[in-house]
């Protein structure tokens, strides 16, 4: 009778990290938005890295998923892209057909301007006060739609 040898753990095998939970995502985005002036502003690379590392430490302390800075950056970029695409699509639709944005998407859009959402039309890339007022109008309108859904 031949017995099986116990399998030794294989070194270098990459095990996937768990998906971000909604609560973990909310915490990470809240922390990122709280530090956005440093993370996305004119701060030095070392200041930005320090803040990203602090955010990762905080998220890992609560959720124990051993996230890395790049994991959070990737999640941020994916969610930001999704929110921008959803809002840009909404801007092309009549108000009655627009898709409601969730709270997280609304908060992310508030950190962007209209040019970041819709792109620059024509050749003139100059920003104007109407861009900002349009963004706030659509964010406010989406917030109102979300509140109506919650209330009903």
N, C-alpha and C positions, 0 to 999 in steps of 0.2 A: 504494500500500500504506500503510495507516494503522497506525502503531505505537502500542502502549499506553503511556500515561504511567505512570511508577512511582507506586505509591500512597504517599501521604504518611501518616505515622502520624496518627491522629485523636486530638486532644487531648480529655481528659475521658472517654475510654472506660475503663470499669472492667473490669479483668481480675481474675477470681477467684483467690484465694489457694489453694494446694493444701490438700487435706484434711489434718487432723492425722494424722501417722503414729502407730502405737501407742507407739513410743519417745518421740516428742515429747509425746504426751498424758501418758505416765507421768512424764516429767520435769516438765512443767508442773504436774501434780497434786501431785507430791512437793514441789515448791517452794512451791506454794500452801498445802499442809498444814503445811509447815514454818514458815510465817508466819501461820497462821490466827489466832493471838491478836491480831496487829496488824491483819490484813486484815478480820476479822469481829468484833473486840472493840471496846472503847471508845476506841481510838486516834483521833487527830484525822484529819480528811480529808486533810491534807497528808502525814501519816505513812503512811496507807493508800495514797495515790497514789504516794508514793516507793517503797513496797514492791512495788506492782504493776508500776511501771516497771522496777525492778530485776529482777523475775522475767521480764518480757518481754525485757529486754536479754540475760539469760542464755539464754533459750530461743532467741532470734534469733542469738546468737553461735554456738550449736551447730548449729541447723537452717536458718538463712539463709532463712526464709520471710517475713521482714518482718512479723511479727505485731504487733498493737497491743494495748494494754491491754484494749480492749473485746472483741477476739477471744478472749483468755484468759478473761475474765469470762463471756462467752457459752458457751464450752466448759465451764467449771466448772459453770455453772447447768444446762446440758443433762445433763451426766454425773451431777450430784447428783440431779436430778429422776429420771433413769432408775434410779439405784441405789435411791432412796427408793420408787419405784413397784414395782420388782422385790421389794424387801424387804417392803413392805406387802402385796403379793400373796402372798408366801411365808407371811406370818403367818396368812393365811386358810386355808392348806392343811395337811393332815397332814404330818408330817415326811417321810414316804416319798415325797411328791409335790412337795416343794420343789425349786426350781431353784437350782443351785449359783451362788453369786456369785463373780465373778473377784476377784483380789487388789486391783485398783484400786477396785472397788465396796466391798469389805470395808474398805479404808482410809478411804474417804469416809464410810461408815456409822459408823465408829468416831469420826468427828469430829462426828456428830450425836447427838441423843438420841431416845428412842422417840417423843416427842410430835411431833418433826419428821418422823418416818417414818409414823406411824399416824394422826396428828391427835389431837385431844382428843375423848374420848367423853363424852357427856352435857354437863352445864353446868359441872361442876367442872373448872377448868383447873389446879388445884394439882398440882405435880409431887411425886412421892414416890420413895423409894428403890427401890420395886419397878419403876418405869419404867426406871431405869438398869440394874438387874439383868436385866430382861427383854431390853433391848437387847444387853447383853453376852452373855447366853445365846444369842440368835439369831445374833449375829455370831460367837461361838465355834462354834456348831453349823454355821454356813455355812463357817467356816474349816476345820472338821474334814471336812466334805463335800468341800471343794476339795482338801484334802490326800489324801483317799482317792482322788479322781480322778487326781491327779498320781502317786500311788504305784502305781496299777494300770495 
